[in-house]
Amino acid sequence: MTQRNWSVPETEVVQRIRDRLDAGGTDVLATIVDVDGNAYRRPGAKMLLDEGGAGVGSITAGCLEDELVKVGARVRERGRPELVTYDLMEDDDEDVWGLGVGCNGVIEVLLEPLSETYRPAVEAFSEGRDVGVLTVLDGGDSAFEQGDRAYYHPERDALRTPDGDDAADWPAGLAGPAGELAADGKADTVTVDHDGTEIEVFIDGLAAPADLVVFGTGHDVGPVTEFAAKNDFRVTVVGFRGAVDLDERFPAADRIVTTSPATVPDDLDLDDRTYAVVMTHNFVDDQLTVESLLDAGVPYVGLMGPRERFEEMREAFDETYTESQLASLYTPVGLDLGGGSPYQIAHSIVGEALAVSNGREPRHLKEREGPIHERVDVESDAPAQ
């Protein structure tokens, strides 16, 4: 497995899954379904293994990938899923899973042959729709088998089979936690009582990637789009006044839009999952664009430029917007990292947007109490049988 394939964004892993489904390969999908203690990745992290043993995506910092390739080959040969447990605690045990790699945690990984039952997940993700993927880990004495799958679509508020039919035989109480996890882009395993027996179901919430819209076409836009794409933002570059060759200049962008500051609301879908960086370096264009973004209720508007320049706009903004509306405006844009090169500045900008999108207050991790990654614990609202 190459460094390039290990470090791809989650959006690229999902796209690769879709490509391999289209190609009809015999790939194996590995997904973390549970973590006890600390680990490099959390539940929902994925890795795709092709028939040649090459992997795309990461589950650990690299310590388990070779082992996963071996298990993946077995799953491919047998044609059925397998749930494996890896003990990553710092110890000297020589048992089969006592790898002693020092993550201080135990992780469970589901490896399954990639099949058409996963297509609804990648289709929804590609279309920008949230979806909850429900996979049976242990069916107990019920009719469910390991690997059986259903979907929760928030727009329908119901469980569906991979074929799109009503999943009437699935416990209805799974819809609640599936909707919660889909909206948050989190994953968790729940146990429900169904027809007198307990079944264990992994719910993987695939939230549509957030949009980062960058206004401007200068040389400093390129590093921002590159970093944003690698951090799983769906990136749009907006140029004004007939900007040309933008596709070639900004290959990391998912979309290019040419418009004018006055028609931004008409040409872009702006909502509470849109994050914006305004860096046109034109005072009038910046002001008109920021006004459109504030009117749309965008949660993050990063404005490039010195504080003094913003103060010139402040009088007009104070007459139109409340303090709570202006709270979403970040200027000068970016975190205080001390760097001044184009990529250092881009790192600071994307880092700030990422923190806001994740609801975090940027600070040193050594100052954070508790685990680095938030723990998810949802409960099924299925009634007792």
Secondary structure, 3 states (H helix, E strand, C coil): CCHHHHCCCHHHHHHHHHHHHHHCCCCEEEEEEEEEECCCCCCCCEEEECCCCCEECCCCCCCCHHHHHHHHHHHHHHCCCEEEEEECCCCCCCCCCECCCCCCEEEEEEEEECCHHHHHHHHHHHCCCCEEEEEEEECCCCCCCCCCEEEEECCCCEEECCCCCECCCCCHHHHHHHHHHHHHCCEEEEEEEECCEEEEEEEEEECCCCEEEEECCCCCHHHHHHHHHHCCCEEEEEEECCCCCHHHHCCCCCEEEEECHHHHHHHCCCCCCEEEEECCCCHHHHHHHHHHHHHCCCCEEEECCCHHHHHHHHHHHHHHCCHHHHCCEECCCCCCCCCCCHHHHHHHHHHHHHHHHCCCCCCCHHHCCCCCCCCCCCCCCCCCC
